[in-house]
Amino acid sequence: MSSLFLVLIVHTLSSSRIHAFSHTYLVQWRGEKDFAYSPREFREAEFRNALQAEDLSSSSLKFESVMGDSAQPNQTNQNDIIQLMSTEVSKMNVINGASRCATVRNLYEVLGEGESYESCASAASEKDSFTMDERAGASWAVRCRDYRNGRVGKAVNVGKTFEREAIIGISKVTDQLRGPVSLSTPTVLLYVAIFPGSRYLLLRELGHGFPDLRKFDPNTRRCITSTPLEPIAAFVMANCARVRPGSSVIDLYAGSCATLLAAGGLCKDVKTVGVERDNDWLVPFEKIREDFTIRDLPPPHLIRGDSRDPKTLQEALDANNGNPFDVIMADPPYGKREKKDTNASEPLFDIVNACVTLPLLKKNGRLVVFVPVETEHLDTRSSMEVLESLCVTKPLLISAKLQLRELLSQRLNAHLSRLLLVFEHVST
């Protein structure tokens, strides 16, 4: 995958400028060959919900572009990919939240901002940026990135002359570090990043996004279906569901259980249940269980049945000791299998209706679903109009005690988009 960089600014004061923030961060997002695969809204939603899974009292996030009109014409949506973000979340929760996110590559703290190396170093020196142990003997290194041409990825790397000037310019900060320089494995890794408008940021690397995402790739699994859900999409769903340690999670259209693997990847002690219709027995349950055990995850309780059948739903509840679930996730198939079903109905309707049939979801529990829709007129419809086009009416939502929290759109091609729908169980 190529790399996409995004500036993530987090603060506890109300301000539109970095230097007024009390906590500032920079996030390097994972990118794809097609930037539309995980659009800005998906990235923001995953990070926001990952933070709220760590800290329910966290306030909403506010995003603002920092690249202006500098992005290159052939780099789709680059103006949106680099943004400011404000929040009141603590630094530790930001680090923990980032470590859950499949769309995050690296996390940095912004130590200072200015219009030159010297001015951003002066701003950083006013803060208590390093511990006593780090000042006394921690190894360190400095790297540089130049975003002034609007590019991201490898194009932001700079030459040795540039780096030499930067290191001299921020000496007011590096002079605080008495330990040795280590270019390979420094304890303190600093970055100087320059953005359009001569905005200089001095950064410190804090952490990373979800590790070992590749081990969840479909080509590494024992059970491979014809249209497996991509790992990034599965983790976005799990984070939007706010999966936590001890959560009970069910997928009503389990397939190869990509969503349940993602839930287990976030928190190993989750309890997972998968329902798979698979009338042709094309999904081998024993291989699904192997996919979990080889990743050191507890295998799910698997049910071969129709999630529209009350008996199947009751069996799922029984597998959770008769208790409603914390999370329902589903990426329903909309292909050849459904054409064989003479009783086929709209999958989103079936999922919501299942919550009416039996109490599947706990209070404040979350239902997260991917649904394909025609792109035409999508932008002009209200959220309720979109749901009604999928046979989900307001009375049905009221009966299911569900409230729509998010409706995010991912454009797949000129005619088809995929919606990420997030519902929450509410008391009436």
Secondary structure, DSSP 4 states (H G I P E B T S, - for coil): --EEEE-----SS--SSGGG-SS-EEEEEE--SSGGGS-HHHHHHHHHHHHHHH-TTPPPPEEEESSTT-S-TTSTTHHHHSEEEE----HHHHHHHHHH-TTEEEEEEEEEEESSHHHHHHHHHTS--S-HHHHHH--EEEEEEE-TTS--GGGG---HHHHHHHHHHTHHHHTT--S-B-SSS-SEEEEEEEETTTEEEEEEEEEESSTTGGGGSGGG-S---SSPPPHHHHHHHHHHTT--TT-EEEETT-TT-HHHHHHHHH-TT-EEEEEE--TT--S-HHHHHHHHHTTT-PPPEEEES-TTSHHHHHHHHHHTTTPPEEEEEE----SHHHHT-TT---HHHHHHHHHHHS--EEEEEEEEEEEEEESTTTTTS-HHHHHHHTT--HHHHHHHTEEEEEEEEEE-SSSEEEEEEEEEE---
